Amino acid sequence: MKPLHQTEVHKKKLKKNLAILAMILGFCALIWTITMIRIAGG
Amino acid sequence: MSNTIASDVMTNISEATVSDYFSLLKPKVMSLVIFTGFAGMWVAPGMAQTHPFLLAVAMLCLAINAGAAGAINMWYDRDIDAVMKRTQGRPLPLGRMHPSEALAFGIVLSIFSVMVMGLALNWVAAGLLAAANLFYIFIYTMWLKRLTPQNIVIGGAAGAFPPMIGWAAVTDDITLYPFIMFLIVFMWTPPHFWALSLFANEDYKRAGIPMLSVTAGARKTKIQMLIYTLVLVPLTISPAFLGLASIQYGLIAAVLGALFLIAALRVLSSDDLKHAKIMFGYSIFYLFALFLAIMIG
């Protein structure tokens, strides 16, 4: 039996979690940029 | 024992790939929304004074919101999608994704796009975006689509919002010109979808969707297509007469409209479904070309 971190289930979950992490970081960057532009009067 | 647990876990893990999530957003519909929304933004006074990044954010919100509404539509219509040839290959009928995942994806993206539009641009545009989203989901998908042959006539309003949203994102207001653009897409939708329903009639019949071609027959559908086209063409030329667009725009709209009218007449005068297919294809080109002319003119 394979260790948990090598199973297909784990790999799929890892991919999904990384995608969600990237989306959250992207969202933070987007909100920060919008805020900076609005503060500057854009 | 551990093998049983592992297989149970496997069945609960989504098989969906990134491309499955992307196809939930109905990218082809999204492209039309982006284009008409951009045209509304382009002709709005004050576009040059708006920060380009914020304009890009507005387009992103418009695209994501349309996609999110499409994802919720696919969640709700997964039963009829499974019996229609045209939609059988979607991720939900194929069982590649759990329905609740598609629903959650759609809801999260809908809220995200409206909130970001409000924060980045203004709350008039955000309100219109929310209205388009809710109209498409509740009025069209859940109420009208399975109820009446007028489903795409009234439901078509949802797809007509983007030029108004684009305009409002720049001006924080709605005037006559964006409303005319709304009406153009609104009047264009019935002949466009009825052309599709003529050659996909068996599909709609099997799924029990009361499209006009199913309930009233091909002849009456073709007459209705011609009537809507006859109203649409003068409407597309009207901005030139009202001084909102140039005479060159009016000429282009007249030529494009005449071709659309010819396509509708050919559909009416023939039983060959190839004319309906031609009209469907031309209707997509027509809307793109017309909004391109609006941007230039």
Interface residues (C-beta under 8 A of the other chain):
Chain A: M1 T7 E8 V9 K12 K13 K16 A19 F27 L30 I31 T33 I34 I37 R38 G42
Chain B: S2 A6 V9 M10 I13 S14 V18 T50 H51 F53 L54 V57 F112 V116 L119 A120
